[in-house]
Amino acid sequence: MEVTTDANAAHLRFALAVHRATAGEPGIDDACVSPYSAAGALALVAEGARGETAAEITSLLAGTGSTTAEQVRLLDAAAALESRAGQEEPELAVSNTLWAWDGLAVEDGYAEALEHRTSGRVAAAPFVDDPEAARAAINADVAATTRNLIPELLPPGTVGPDTVATLVNALYLRCAWRHPFPVGDTADGDFHGPDGPLPVPMMRQTARMRYAEAAGWQAVAVPAAGGVEAVVLLPDRRLADAEAGLDDAVLADLLAAMAPEQVRLTMPRVSLDVPVPFGAALRSLGVRRMFTPQADLGGLSGDPRLQVSEVLHQAVLRLDESGLEGAAATAATMRLVSLPTGEPVVVDVNRPFLLLVRHAATGAVYFAARVVTP
């Protein structure tokens, strides 16, 4: 499935935008978000939106050089991982689900389009009659997709008697490194965080990896099975200062400049589990109308009272000597309202850094993270 350069650039802009909107002050605290899951859920909403409601989502998701349909094709292409003989099979699970109350008339065209998405389906949930049972069913389904890394996406109180639908994208990814870090080489080392040196287990290996150095950043891609890579972005100054100046053009140039190099890499294990107030982030990025009584979701249902009440997001990411494992889920709850060369390059990741887990062929960003206290 071909992914255009414009679609790739739009997705990278989106990934950086949602990272900034959800991570708080640059370089201060750990952060993790899944642009892949967020884009998947927003595309589900956009498919059912019309007019200005759709335009706001499309502007954030695709910008001016791409379309929502192209973004969906990028996500679907990144859901098909490569297989290589003699290599541990990667595991990727994606689900796209519209959970709907029986009393909500879902447009046939929307249901048909959803069935063409990766693992797309419409499922019934007793929102109005038994909100807790609906919440439990959605959480159980997300837990199954994410291999129980996200057991409760929807906390108590997020589904009420006025909830009539929830759109959910869930993602699970597990890949072994092509060249595992030797466990025996892991030893304590100092990670220089904002509060001073912190002794943590540091993994070490020397191998051929894609590498670039430009605009005050070192970038090294640790290759994993399935065409996945973890790109470490290490600044040459305080992360807070460097991150503030990192825009999508600089990041795109840095990624494009990466070329095979012998690299001696030292880096910490990573373990992040971050729930995100995603509704506030979307509003700050200009997606507002879908949260108001003026929302037009006529492509999903003919009921003009339908609007998005909240968007919840959670991402989990772990890196160790053997590989990476991550899970993410995004839910948009809806309600009815009343109308109105030479020596190896040395990369010593001993201070705060940014991390992208991406599909190398399409550029789809499964996870974007900031690691301040590993």
N, C-alpha and C positions, 0 to 999 in steps of 0.2 A: 504494500500500500504506500503510494508516494506521498511524501510530506514536503510541501513547498518551503522555500527559504523564508517567505513572508510569514507563513504559519509558525515556523520555528522561532522567528524573531518575536512575533506577538506573544508566544507562550513564554519566552524568556522574560519579556517585559512584565507579563502577568505574574510570573513566579517571583520576580524581584519586588513587585508592588505588594503582593500579599505577605511576603516575608517582612517587609518594612512596616506594613500596617499592623501586623500581629506581634512583632518582636519587641515593641517598646523602644526605649532609647538605644541608639546604636552602641553595640559592644558592651552593654551593661550586664545583662542576664542571659542564661541559656534560653534558647528559643528553638522551636521546630514546627514546621507546617508542611502539609503536603499540597503543593500546587496542583498535582495530578488529581487528587481527590476533590479539591476545591473547584477546579475547572470542570470536573465531571459532574458535580452537583449543580453548579451554575448553568451548565449546558442543559441539564434536565429542566431547570426552571425556564431558561430561555426558550426552549422548544414549545413551552406552553404559554409564553408571554406574547403580548402584542403591543404595538405602538411604542410610546415612550418607555414603558416598562421593559420591553425587549431591547430597546436602543441602549439603555443604561447598562444592561448586562453585557451586551455585545461590545460596547465601547471598552469596558474593562477587560473582557475575556479575549477579544480579537483585535482591538484597536482599529485603525483605519486601513491597514494593509492586508487584513485577513477576514475570515467570516467564522461564525460559530460552527458551521458545518465543517470547515477545514480544521478547526480545533478538535472537533469530535473525531475526525479521521486521524489526527495526530495521536490522540489518546488511545484510540482503538489499535493503531499500529504499534504503540508502545506496550500494549497488552499481550503481544505475541513475542515471547522471548526466544532467542536462538538456542539450539541444542548442538552440542559438540560431543563426538565420540570420545569416550574415556574421561569425560568430565562430569562431575556431579550435576544432576539436573536442577536448574533453578526452579523455584516455585513462585508463581504469581497468580493471585486470585483477585478478581474485580467483580463487584456487583453494582448494578444500577436498578433501584427499585422505587416504584411509586406505591406507597402504602395508602390505601384509600378507604374511607367509610362507605358502607354500602349505599348510603343515602346520597352520595355525591356522584353525579352523572359525569363520568370521564369520557371525553371525546374519543370516538373510535380512532381518529387519525393520530391522536397523541399516543394511545396504547400501541398502535401498530408501529409507530416510529420508535417507541421505547424498546420494542421487541427486537429491533435491528441493532440496538446498542449492545456492547459486550455484557453478557449476562443480564440483559434488560428484561424486566417483567413488571406486571401489576399484581399486587397482593392485597387481600382484604384485611382490614383491622377494625375492631369494634370501638373506634375512637369515642363516639358520643355515648354509647351504652356502657362501656367499661374502659375508661381511659388508661387505667393501670395495666389492664390486660394488653392493650394496644402497645403501650410503652414496653412491656416485657417482651412481646413478640418481636418488636423492632430491635431491641437490645440483644436478644438471643440470636437473631439473624446476623447482626453485625459481629457479634462475638464469634459465630461460626466462620464467617468470612475471614476475620482477622486472627484466627487461631487463638482466640481468647486473649489477645493482647489488649483489646478494647472491649471489656465485658459490659460497660454501661456508658454508651454514648449519650443517651438521654437520661439525665439525672431526674430524681423526683421533682414533680412540679412543672416539667417542660411539656407534658401532654395533659391537656385539660378537656372538659366537656365541650368546649368550642373548637377543639382541634378536629379537622376533618380529613387531613392528608399530610403525609410526610414524604419528601423526596430524599432518598439516601444513596450516596455513593460510598462504597467501602473498598479498601485495598489492603492486600497482604503481599509482601515481597520477602523472599529469602533466597540469597545467592551466596555461594562459596567464592572466595577469592580465587582467581586463576593461579596466584602464587601465594599460598597462605604464609602468614607471619610465623616463623618458628617459635613455638611456645617457650622453648628453652632460652630464647634470646630476650624475652620480656623481663624487664627489670625496673625497679623504681627509679624515677627521675623527677626533676623539678619541672612543674608546669607553672609558668609565671602569669598568674591571673591578676585581676585588679586589686586583690587583697594581699598580694605577695606570693612568694613561691609556695606551691602545694605539691608534696610528694605523691605521685600517682604511678601505677604500672604503665610503662611505656613500651609499646611494641616496636620491633625493629626488623627491617629487611632491606636487602639490596637487590633490585630487579630492574628490568627494562619497563618503563612506564611512560605515558605521555606527560610532557612537562612543558611549562612556559614560565617566563618571568617578564613582567611588563607592568607599567603604571603603578609601581610600588607593591606588586603582589607576586608571590610564587603560587603557581597552580600545578598540582600533581594529581593525576587520575589513577586511582587504584582499580585495576580491572577485575571484574567479577564475572561469573558465569552468566550466560544469557544475553550478552551484549550490554550489561549494566556496568556502570562505573561510579565510584565514589570520588568526587573531585574536592580535594582539600584546597581551600583558598586562604593562604597565609600572608598577612600583611607585613611590611617591613617597619611598621610603626604601630602605635596603639590601635587596636581594632576599632575603637569608638571613632577615632579620627579617620581611619581609612574607609570604614563602612559608610560613613556619611557621604563620601565622594564617589562611591561605587554606583554607577548608573548602568542601564542595560547595554549601552554602546560599549563602555569599557569592558563589561563582563563578556559580551559577545566576542570582542576582539581577543580577549585573553583566552577564551575557550577555543577560538579558531586558530590561535597561534600554537597550541599545544602539539608537540611532536615527540616521537619516541626518543628516550634518553635513558641512560643508566642512572638510577636514582638510589641514593642511600637514605631511606625514609625512617624517621622515628616519630611515632605519634601515639597518643593515648587511646585506650579503649573509650568508646562512647556509649552512653546509656541515657536516653532522653524520653520523657513521657509528659507531653504538654497538651492540656486542654486549652482551647483558644476561644475567646469571645468574638466569634467570627462575624456576627451581625454588626457590631460596632465597627469592625474593620471594613466591611463592605460599604457601610454608610460613609465612612471617611474617604472611600475611593470612588464615591459618586453613584453607587447603586442604592437608591433610596425609595424610589416609587413603589417597588414591589412590597415594601413594608407598610404602605399606606392604604386607606380605603380607595384611593384612585388607581390601585394596581389593576392592570388588565391581564388576566391569566385565562383569557377566553379560548386559547388553544388547548388548554388542559381540561377545562370544564366550562360549560355555558353559564354557570352560576356567577353572576357579576359581583357577588359578595366576597369572593375568594381573595385572600391576600396572604403573603408570607408573614408569619408572626415572629419567627426567629430562625437563625442559622447557627448550628453548633458544629464544632470541628475539634478533632483530637488526633494527634500524631504521636507515634511511638517509634523510636529508631535506636538500634543497637549495632555497634561494630566491635568485633573482637578479632582474635588471631585467625579464626577460620573463615569469617565472612561477615555478611551484614543481614539483618532482619529488621523489617519495618512494617508498620500497619498504620492505616489512617482511615478516618470515616468523617463524612460531612452530611449533615441532615438539615433540610429546610422544612420546618413545620409550617403548616398552613391552617388558617381558620376562616370561618365565615363571619363577616361583620356587617353591620347595617351600612347601607349606602350613603354616602357622600363620596656533546662529544669529548673524549679525554677521561679525566677522573669522574667518578659518579657525582652527579649533582646532589648536594647534601640538603635535605629538607628536614629540619628539626622542628616538629610541631610542638613546641614547648611553651606556647602562649595562646591566647584566645584566637579562634579562627572561624571561618565560615565553611560550610560543608554542603555540597549538592550531591544527591544520589539521583543519577539520570540515566536515561536510555540513550546510549551513545549514537545510535543511528538516527533517531528522530529528534533528539534533544529534549524529549519530555522529561520534566523534573518531578520525580516521584517524591522527593523530600528536599527541603531547604532548611538548614539549621545553623544556629550560632552556638559554638561550644566555648563557654567561659569557665566553667568549673566541671571538668570531666570526672 
